[in-house]
């Protein structure tokens, strides 16, 4: 597994820890099912920020 795949895979795991589901549309996202090597995308960052801000309340 390449470095970018490892980073994407770990980020995917963090997303599930934050109760993030796989996207139902074809988003560029590390949360998409399967091994990704694209790195964290804007969609991921936005979703993670929403989840984290809810946890802070």
VMD Tcl script that draws the C-alpha trace (Angstrom):
set ca {
  {0.00 0.00 0.00}
  {1.41 3.39 -0.98}
  {1.83 6.30 1.44}
  {-1.13 8.18 -0.09}
  {-3.30 5.06 0.19}
  {-2.33 4.71 3.87}
  {-3.21 8.35 4.58}
  {-6.51 8.03 2.71}
  {-7.32 4.76 4.49}
  {-6.63 6.23 7.94}
  {-8.69 9.32 7.10}
  {-11.50 7.01 5.98}
  {-11.35 5.34 9.40}
  {-11.49 8.70 11.18}
  {-14.56 9.55 9.11}
  {-16.32 6.41 10.29}
  {-15.27 7.14 13.87}
  {-17.10 10.46 13.44}
  {-20.14 8.50 12.14}
  {-19.53 9.64 8.57}
  {-21.24 7.39 6.03}
  {-20.10 6.58 2.50}
  {-21.39 9.30 0.15}
  {-24.44 8.33 -1.89}
  {-23.33 10.43 -4.85}
  {-20.07 10.16 -6.74}
  {-18.07 12.57 -4.59}
  {-14.30 12.83 -4.64}
  {-13.86 11.60 -1.10}
  {-11.73 9.28 1.00}
  {-15.01 8.11 2.54}
  {-15.97 6.47 -0.76}
  {-15.92 2.71 -0.30}
  {-12.70 0.96 -1.29}
  {-9.02 1.85 -1.12}
  {-8.44 5.47 -2.11}
  {-5.21 7.26 -2.89}
  {-6.63 10.73 -3.52}
  {-5.95 12.21 -0.09}
  {-8.35 14.33 1.89}
  {-10.71 16.26 -0.39}
  {-12.67 19.48 0.20}
  {-15.87 17.45 0.66}
  {-14.20 15.40 3.41}
  {-12.92 18.51 5.20}
  {-16.36 20.11 5.12}
  {-18.07 17.01 6.49}
  {-15.42 16.50 9.17}
  {-15.66 20.14 10.27}
  {-19.44 19.84 10.66}
  {-19.11 16.63 12.71}
  {-16.33 18.03 14.90}
  {-18.19 21.29 15.56}
  {-21.22 19.27 16.72}
  {-19.00 17.29 19.10}
  {-17.65 20.51 20.63}
  {-21.15 21.68 21.66}
}
mol new
graphics top color blue
foreach p $ca { graphics top sphere $p radius 0.5 }
foreach p [lrange $ca 0 end-1] q [lrange $ca 1 end] { graphics top cylinder $p $q radius 0.2 }
display resetview
